[in-house]
Every structure is written in C-alpha cells, then in structure tokens.
Amino acid sequence: MLALRWGRAQAVAVAVALSWASPTAADSGALFGESARAASLADSVVARPGDTSAIYFNPAGVADVDRPTLVLLGHAGNQRYRFARFGELGRVTDRPVTGYGFSIASPIPGPPWLNRVRLGASVQIPGQTIIAVSAPVRRDEPYSFYYGDRTERTAATFALAVELPWTINVGAAVTLTPTLIAPTDVGFDANRGATVDEGVFVRQDRDLRLEPAFIAGVRVQPLDELALGLVWRQGGSTRARGTFDVRAGAIRVTDVYSFNSLIAPMELALGVVAWPLANVSISLDATWARWSEFRTIYDEAPVPGFSDVVDLRAAVEWTAHRSLSARLGYAFLPSPAPEQTGRQNLLDANRHEIAFGLGLDLEPLTGFALQIDLTARFHVMEEQRATKDPAAFTGTIDNLGYPGFTARGSFEQVLLSLVLPLGESIRAEAEE
Amino acid sequence: MVELSGARSSASLSLVPSPPDPSAPPLEFTWRLEGAEHVIVTGSTLESALSVRTDGVRPLHVTLTTMNLDGGEATSLTTIGLDECSP
C-alpha cells in the first residue's frame, strides 16, 4: 500500500490557510462532515430553508440564514467491510471515521438591500490526517471507492447567496480541495558512505495545492407550505502526483505517478419540501450523480465502466416543542458499479442510509442562544456478489477476487453540532 | 508442493536488495494463506519457512508479515497463480 499522508503539523498550517477568511464545512463538501441536522435528514435538504449545511448542499439556502450563526461540529464513526472469495470465510476490515469542523453564515450588515446578501463558509478536518491518498500496490486489491480515502479529506467551502424578490433565493459556492504534488529524486553517490545504502540519497518535495469545485443553486418557496430547490455541484477529486527521477551513475530512470481519489461526482439535485402541518415538514430529494466519469485511484477508467445513478433521499422533521425537534431520514443510494467480472475488485453495492436526530434549542428555555443537534446515522449495504469471467484473464490467473467473491459493508456514525447564533436577526432589525 | 521462505527478510529497511544482517535480532514471522485449498506439509504459519501442498484449482494468496523487536511491521503479498493449460 502506497500512502501519501499529511500529518497534524501540516494540518494546522493548512487549516489556518483555509479558514482565514471565515469558517464553514459538508457543510464543507467532505464526505460525512456535514452538520448533525443535515445528517439526520439524510441530507434531504436541497429545498429546505437553509442552515449552514446549505453552504454545500444548496448555497441558495444560505440566504435563509437571517442572523450570524456559528456551527461547531464533530463526528465519529466506523466503516466496516467483509470480503470473502467464494468458499472462504473471508475477512473483516474496520476503518474509523472521525472529523470536526465549523461553519459560519451571516447576512451582511448595512442597508436593507445589502442585508439580502449572505455569506457562508465551512471547513472540515478529518480526525486522522488532513489528506490521505492510499493506492494499493496491486491493482486487483479489493477496494471501496465509495468510502476509501473520501473519509479523510480536508475540505473548505465558501458561499454567497442572495435573497431575491418573489421568495427566490440564489446562491453559489466554491469548494477547495487539496491536491498533493510530491516529486521525488533518488540518486546514488558512491562517496557518501561506506555501504551501498549510505550512498543512496532521496530528495522529496511536497506541495499542497487547492483546486476549486463550483456549486450553484436556487431555492423557491411559492407557498408557505411548499418549497423547491435545485442545485448543481461540480464535484472533484483529490490528486496526488509526482515524478520519480532515479539516477545511478550513467543510468537514469524516470517515472510518473498519478493517483486520483474521488471526493464527489458531478451532481444535479432537485428537492421539494412540504409542510402538511405547521410543525411537520417532509422533504424528498433526487440527485443525479455522474458516476460514469469515475476514475479509479490509478486515474484509470474502471472496466467494466460505471453508470450514472439517481440517489433518492427523504426526511421528516417534527417540531414537537418550540425547543425540541425530532428528525428521521432515509436515502437509497444505488451503486454505480457493475458486477466485477474483470481484473478489478471494486467493492460497492446498493446502500440504504437511515438517520435519526434530535435538536434541542435552549434559547426559548433559558434565553441562552444555543442549539444542540445530535444524530445517529447508519449505512446498510446489500450483499455484493461477483463471479469472474475467465475470458477476462489471459496467462497466469492470480487475481485476488478469482473465482468470485461476496462483500458487504456497513457504516455507523454519531454526529454532534452546536449551533451558536452570534447576533440578532438582521431581518428582524429591518422589520423593527 | 510450494516452498515458502522469509529467510531473506531484513530487520532494517534497505533501499537496495541486500542479505539480512546475521547479527541482527531475529524477526517474527506470520504467514497467511488464502485462496486455494492447501495443507501445510512442513513448518507452520509462525515460522520463517514452510512448505505447502495445494490443489491448484484456484490461486493461492500468500501474505507474509514480519515484525522486528521494535514492533516495526512489514507485510508483503504474493500470489501463486494458475497457468492456463490445455484440457
């Protein structure tokens, strides 16, 4: 396993670099790094009145944030996979998933026309490393592209939203994702030491660059009981690339490596939310995801190729009391991966997401402006089954998935968000 | 019959292939065999070498993990594949 990781020391520097303007996160675009409220709604939030999670899911929703709001968020979970070739017991691998971040959104103070403009920003930092790109040495290594290194990704998103007349909100955002450039120079100097090892020198440079991915959305609420949202997300990947330049005397060998670690495919999401009762909202989102453009960790198209999919998400939020909300979300996330009949062993299957959450608003009870959101989220995957096609193999068969395999994954996570309003409602001030 | 040996494993990282230092502390070996049905004929999965008899119906995946006294681990995976043969 070749793994390029940046540690905690570099994390601090990059976190500062990402957050100097002002903070927010998936809210930030990082997988599983959104606010607890959005997670409890299974991310069915495209049409919902925005909180800071709108920064990523639909930046138009940021225009609904009418007071400066800071959200502190943290999450911890575990991702598990069981892989077994036919006739074998197989093995189970666990991977912890942790992270924390913060989001902020605010109207711009000033004249009323400027109050219609909102800004938001979000940052999420994984608990282990700020960026991890792990490439198995063997290309047939069973590998989960859906989770993989996507759970260890620093991301920052900055949003701008405008509240237009006729209850139309529009917004745009940019997500910054890191790309690692690491050229390596290996040489040999016979005068450096007594042994062969001492004569070898390795110079490695590292450069972390931030590349943008854009998001644009609109939210319309034609009726008090109904709202619609539409958002386009460009998606993107973290890349790790570099060169090897190996020299020994007159012999020189150069090589190039390029790894592509998916963050998210391009997506187009349409959402609707309705309030059948004043204290109950129901939302439904459909998201088209362009997985057909997916490239593997080796920056290659998978064989056989992937298909585009449509994710379906639904959620209910019940405000049981002015201080207490209960939330339930469900999502069906179909797998874009066909049966793995060839040399690759990409692990994935249809996925069911279930989330529960509670929100406690202390302000009506105590006068202290603090909202606490707590969520539990689960992924249950259907069993993946693949039978290898012998025609796909020529010569020696040494594939790690031969003659076929079954796999099943799961994911459990707990999320906590603290929502801290930092000022009075700009909209309320204007009305007064 | 397949002979497996970790005898060329070294306690320290070497940039160029070199034989292990004979004065270095011994390493711990752990073998994991997966895939083809197999029987260990000599040695064990905790020794530096073992011989295995396999039915050859499917590939045999052999993983060797070595650990030095400091707790440093290195893992290597190789597969004994199947060659196409005429019926």
Boltz contact constraints between the chains, C-beta under 6 A:
constraints:
  - contact:
      token1: [A, 196]
      token2: [B, 16]
      max_distance: 6.0
  - contact:
      token1: [A, 197]
      token2: [B, 14]
      max_distance: 6.0
  - contact:
      token1: [A, 197]
      token2: [B, 15]
      max_distance: 6.0
  - contact:
      token1: [A, 200]
      token2: [B, 15]
      max_distance: 6.0
  - contact:
      token1: [A, 396]
      token2: [B, 81]
      max_distance: 6.0
  - contact:
      token1: [A, 396]
      token2: [B, 83]
      max_distance: 6.0
  - contact:
      token1: [A, 397]
      token2: [B, 81]
      max_distance: 6.0
  - contact:
      token1: [A, 397]
      token2: [B, 82]
      max_distance: 6.0
  - contact:
      token1: [A, 398]
      token2: [B, 59]
      max_distance: 6.0
  - contact:
      token1: [A, 398]
      token2: [B, 79]
      max_distance: 6.0
  - contact:
      token1: [A, 398]
      token2: [B, 81]
      max_distance: 6.0
  - contact:
      token1: [A, 402]
      token2: [B, 59]
      max_distance: 6.0
  - contact:
      token1: [A, 403]
      token2: [B, 58]
      max_distance: 6.0
